[in-house]
Amino acid sequence: MDSEPTSPKPAPSEKEAAPPAQPPHELAPYRGTGISWALVFGIVITVLVAVLAAANTTPVEVNLIFWKVQAPLITLILIVIVLAVIVDELVGIAVRRRRRQRLHEQHQLRQLKQDSK
């Protein structure tokens, strides 16, 4: 093995151009963190629902105005959870749509102010 002494690289002179820096508006490519917290949360919820289902198999009677139904308690719990998620998503969609519309109107107003100058 040849071992030649390596000399340190000279400092860049003023004539040499430094490599261009990345503009601040460009983001570095995404690199995963290794743990998907959504997946962990989903697994925990699934395990909790499975335990809840095993513990609540007793049939219960539900009286809805003129209708009587007997169903396992876990079925009723799951129906209520699904309905709550649906209502939450519908409300979220309405709020996001209203916010987008307001932001769009503010952007148009700013454009009009800039154009009038």
N, C-alpha and C positions, 0 to 999 in steps of 0.2 A: 504494500500500500504506500503510495506516495503521499506524503503529508507535507504539502507546501503551506507555508505561512500565508494566511489570508489577511490582507490589509483591510481596515475598515473603509467602507464607502465614504467618499467625500460628501460633505454637506452640500445640498443643492445650492447652486449659485443663483444669483438674481436673474441670470439669463435663462436658466432652465425653468420651464413652466411646471408648477406643481400640478398634480392630477386634479381634474375638476371635481369640486365637491358636489355632492348630491344636492339638488335644490331642496329647500325645506318642505315644499309641498308634496314631494314624492316620498312615499313610505317604503320602508324596507319590505322585502317579501315576507309573508306570514310564515312563521315556523311554529309548529304545534308545541304545546307545553307538556305533552306526554299523558296528561290525565284529562279526560273529558268529564268535567263536573256534571254535565247534563246526563251522561250515561250513568255515573255513580248515583246521582239523585234518582234517576229512573229505576235503577236496580233496587234501591232502598224502598221506594214507593211500592214496587212490585212485591217485594217480600212482605211489607206491611199489609198490603191488600190480601195476600195469600193467608197470612196469620189471621187477619180479620175475617176472612171467608171461612176458615176452619172453625173459628170460635162462634160464629153467628149463623148457624144453619137452622135454627129454630124457626118454624113458620109463624108469621104474625099476621093478624087481620088488619087490613087497611079499609077504612070507610071513606069513600069519596062520594059525597052528596047522596046519590041514589045507587051507588055501586059498591059492592063489598068484594075485596080481593084478599086471598090468602097467598102469601109468598114468603120465601126465606128472607130474613132480615138483611142479609148481605146483598140480596138483589135490590132491595129498596135503597140501601145505602149507596150502591153503585149507580143506580138510576139518578139519585139526587146529586152525586158527584158529577156525573156526565152532564146533567142539566146545568149545574153551576158553572162548569167549564164552558159550555156553549154560551150561556148568558154573558160570562166574563169576556169571551172572545168577541161577541157581538158589540158589547159596550166599548171594548178596546178599539175595534174597527171604526166605530162612530167617532170616538175621541181623536184617533189618528187622522181620520179624514178631515175633521174640522180643523185640526192643527195644521195639516198640510195646506188646506185652503187658506187659512189665515196667513201662513208664511208666504204662500204664493202671492196673495194680495199685497203684503208688505214689500215683497220683492218688486212687484209691478209699480208700486208707489215710489220706491227708491229709483227705479229706472226712469219714471216720468220726471222726478225731480232733477235727475242728472241730465236728462235730455233737454229740460227747459233752461238750464244754465247756459 
